[in-house]
Amino acid sequence: MAMSFGGTSNPNFVASKNTEGLASDFGIQRKAVTQELNSLIDSVSESLPLTAAEYANSFGDSSVLQRLPIVARKPVCRLRSQLK
């Protein structure tokens, strides 16, 4: 990540406590942070396969493009579970 998220710069360690820290940093409720993150997760999950397909149509298919949605699923699911 380019910047700290509630005290961590490592996306593998984002957890519920980090959403509390981020909410405190911005002076907003933790629930608002969690809702926005879940919305972002949904958007990324939905758009990644479409974006990979569009890229393949424009520039040619590759094994990386085929694997990208699969590889991204694990951290997305982990992050979603950490936000509960």
Phi and psi in degrees as a GROMACS rama.xvg file:
@    title "Ramachandran Plot"
@    xaxis  label "Phi"
@    yaxis  label "Psi"
@TYPE xy
-77.5559  -20.5638  ALA-2
-145.455  164.027  MET-3
-68.3831  143.341  SER-4
-120.816  96.3718  PHE-5
57.7603  31.9486  GLY-6
107.09  -3.82178  GLY-7
-130.574  143.328  THR-8
-106.589  1.44434  SER-9
-104.601  114.784  ASN-10
-62.3882  -19.3873  PRO-11
-73.2525  -14.5821  ASN-12
-112.785  10.7942  PHE-13
-68.2715  127.413  VAL-14
-142.004  179.697  ALA-15
-54.4997  -40.4711  SER-16
-62.2052  -29.773  LYS-17
-71.7665  -32.8053  ASN-18
-67.8523  -33.6408  THR-19
-65.0543  -43.3151  GLU-20
-64.2436  -42.4517  GLY-21
-65.1508  -43.1161  LEU-22
-60.4048  -42.546  ALA-23
-64.4378  -41.8893  SER-24
-58.3994  -37.9389  ASP-25
-94.39  -6.8794  PHE-26
70.9229  34.8385  GLY-27
-125.753  170.665  ILE-28
-75.4306  146.192  GLN-29
-58.5504  -36.1696  ARG-30
-58.7974  -38.2981  LYS-31
-64.9808  -41.6889  ALA-32
-62.7201  -46.8724  VAL-33
-62.2499  -43.0302  THR-34
-62.7875  -43.6984  GLN-35
-66.2902  -40.505  GLU-36
-65.1655  -41.5573  LEU-37
-64.0956  -37.1544  ASN-38
-64.5195  -41.9505  SER-39
-64.043  -42.9861  LEU-40
-59.7353  -44.9423  ILE-41
-60.2563  -44.568  ASP-42
-62.7936  -44.6865  SER-43
-64.882  -44.4526  VAL-44
-60.2953  -39.8852  SER-45
-76.0312  -36.8236  GLU-46
-87.0857  -22.8907  SER-47
-59.7565  -49.0154  LEU-48
-61.9754  -38.4642  PRO-49
-66.7812  -42.1018  LEU-50
-64.571  -42.1539  THR-51
-62.3312  -40.3278  ALA-52
-67.0157  -41.7153  ALA-53
-63.1208  -41.9115  GLU-54
-62.8808  -43.9408  TYR-55
-61.5148  -40.3471  ALA-56
-64.7663  -35.3725  ASN-57
-82.9733  -37.5311  SER-58
-123.538  -2.90899  PHE-59
104.688  149.496  GLY-60
-78.5121  155.763  ASP-61
-151.84  160.598  SER-62
-65.255  -31.039  SER-63
-63.4104  -45.0473  VAL-64
-62.9533  -36.5698  LEU-65
-69.6252  -34.0279  GLN-66
-86.4417  -21.0773  ARG-67
-53.4235  -51.1028  LEU-68
-61.8808  -32.8443  PRO-69
-70.5628  -46.0837  ILE-70
-66.16  -36.6676  VAL-71
-72.3611  -21.4419  ALA-72
-61.2408  -40.9622  ARG-73
-62.5089  -53.0829  LYS-74
-65.6823  -30.9848  PRO-75
-65.49  -45.4417  VAL-76
-64.6948  -39.6657  CYS-77
-63.8154  -45.3399  ARG-78
-62.8053  -43.255  LEU-79
-59.6137  -41.7446  ARG-80
-68.9242  -31.882  SER-81
-70.2973  -23.5461  GLN-82
-82.1352  -8.86886  LEU-83
